[in-house]
Amino acid sequence: MDELDSEILSILRRDARTPYTEIADQIGTSEGTVRNRVERLVEDGVIERFTVATRTGNVKSMVEVGVDVDVDTSAVTDRIAEWPSVDFVWQVSGEEDIVVVVDAADTGAVNDLITRARELDEVVSTKTRLILDERVG
């Protein structure tokens, strides 16, 4: 990945629907170059998916989850990723093992998700942080 790829990714992170012609104009190259590079970035797995960021008025939160030492965190994250209201599930280093980013209708729905997580046999702790404001980088 070079500087041109980085510039393309930066634009797509802000708006994944930006037309290739507009990206090409912004970075000073051709539409075909942008198209080919995006296709390669997808094939190489650099771009995993194109997604939508929403401002629904919902309650957004991060639920940090600690699991037992002998637990396969990949299996737990795979299960949690399928739950409604879950935007992302990250395996992380530090005090907790997993971070779940939630976009729920209200605090009751966030609490239901926390309860569901705590009911998993592998889970030993949770810590929740409400997201008060969000900016796209």
Residue, then its C-alpha position, 0 to 999 in steps of 0.5 A: m500500500d502506498e501514499l495514493d492508496s492511503e489517500i483513497l482510503s482516507i476519502l472512502r472512510r469519510d464517505a464510502r459512496t464518494p464517486y471514483t471520479e470525485i476521488a480522482d479529482q481530489i487526489g489528481t489521478s484518473e478514475g480508472t486508477v482509483r477503480n483499479r486500486v479500490e478493487r485491489l484493496v478489496e481483493d487484498g483484504v485491506i478494505e473488508r466492507f463498505t458500510v454506513a455510519t448512522r445518526t439514528g438518535n439511538v444510544k451508542s455505547m461501548v461494552e468492555v467484556g472480560v472473559d476467563v483466561d482459557v477462553d477462545t475470544s474469537a468464538v465469543t466475538d463471533r457470537i456477539a457480532e451476530w446480536p442485534s444492535v451490535d455495530f462492531v466487536w473488537q478483540v483488544s489488549g488491556e484490562e478487558d478482552i473484547v469491546v462491543v460497540v452498540d447502537a441501541a434504541d434506548t438504554g433499556a436495549v443497551n442494558d438487555l445486551i449487557t445482561r445477555a453478555r453477562e449470561l455467557d459462561e465465558v464472561v467474567s466482567t463487563k464495563t459500559r461506557l456511553i458514547l456522548d459524541e462521535r466524529v468521523g476521522 
